[in-house]
Amino acid sequence: MSIRVLLVDDHAVVRQGLKMFLGLDPDLDVVGEAENGEEAIRLIPDLNPEVVLMDLLMPVMDGIEAITHIRQEFPNIEVIALTSVLEDEAVMKAMRAGAIGYLLKDTQAEELRRAIKAAAAGQVQLSPQAAARLMREVRAPDSPEKLTERETDVLRLLALGQANKEIALELSIGEKTVKTHVSSILRKLNVPSRTQAALHAVRIGLVSIE
């Protein structure tokens, strides 16, 4: 089963380029394109993507607003923010909105394909530098509800960068059950993404990022 990907960028030439080199990978299937966030949100119910590659600067509805909408309305879809500038504020906004990853548009094709597969597998990729920066910026959840013991186990493994399949194997549960636990964790911590849940795990000392 190939991973269904939606491309969102206001430049047709960028979408064409992305489509071309993602199309070379049999594990990836570009199911559609949108030129702004509003169009993307309209297309999602029909296209049913697993991962959205989202440009941040677009007319009509920009990437940050679109990511926020997608994470609220379609929590099972992971979003990777794609931009031409690595700017602290933009990274923070994208992460706060709920993006699982953040890549530059000049990222090598192989790295982009790897990031899409990791996002589809529910893998959080936090480098110590990114974590340290994000910890300062992304605020702690307000009075989070208590997690069950099993949810705490899932959160710890998720924060260690394990994919859903690996978590399922380690805890001897089904992949679907892992996803259910993750949804519950996000709801209880009141955060929009796995990345922010992972940051919470680092913050409370459940895992060390070093």
Rosetta blueprint (number, residue, H / E / L):
1 M L
2 S L
3 I E
4 R E
5 V E
6 L E
7 L E
8 V E
9 D L
10 D L
11 H L
12 A H
13 V H
14 V H
15 R H
16 Q H
17 G H
18 L H
19 K H
20 M H
21 F H
22 L H
23 G L
24 L L
25 D L
26 P L
27 D L
28 L E
29 D E
30 V E
31 V E
32 G E
33 E E
34 A E
35 E L
36 N L
37 G H
38 E H
39 E H
40 A H
41 I H
42 R H
43 L H
44 I H
45 P H
46 D H
47 L H
48 N L
49 P L
50 E L
51 V E
52 V E
53 L E
54 M E
55 D E
56 L L
57 L L
58 M L
59 P L
60 V L
61 M L
62 D L
63 G H
64 I H
65 E H
66 A H
67 I H
68 T H
69 H H
70 I H
71 R H
72 Q H
73 E H
74 F L
75 P L
76 N L
77 I L
78 E E
79 V E
80 I E
81 A E
82 L E
83 T E
84 S L
85 V L
86 L L
87 E L
88 D H
89 E H
90 A H
91 V H
92 M H
93 K H
94 A H
95 M H
96 R H
97 A H
98 G L
99 A L
100 I L
101 G E
102 Y E
103 L E
104 L E
105 K L
106 D L
107 T L
108 Q L
109 A H
110 E H
111 E H
112 L H
113 R H
114 R H
115 A H
116 I H
117 K H
118 A H
119 A H
120 A H
121 A L
122 G L
123 Q L
124 V L
125 Q L
126 L L
127 S L
128 P H
129 Q H
130 A H
131 A H
132 A H
133 R H
134 L H
135 M H
136 R H
137 E H
138 V L
139 R L
140 A L
141 P L
142 D L
143 S L
144 P L
145 E L
146 K L
147 L L
148 T L
149 E H
150 R H
151 E H
152 T H
153 D H
154 V H
155 L H
156 R H
157 L H
158 L H
159 A H
160 L L
161 G L
162 Q L
163 A L
164 N H
165 K H
166 E H
167 I H
168 A H
169 L H
170 E H
171 L H
172 S L
173 I L
174 G L
175 E H
176 K H
177 T H
178 V H
179 K H
180 T H
181 H H
182 V H
183 S H
184 S H
185 I H
186 L H
187 R H
188 K H
189 L H
190 N L
191 V L
192 P L
193 S L
194 R H
195 T H
196 Q H
197 A H
198 A H
199 L H
200 H H
201 A H
202 V H
203 R H
204 I L
205 G L
206 L L
207 V L
208 S L
209 I L
210 E L
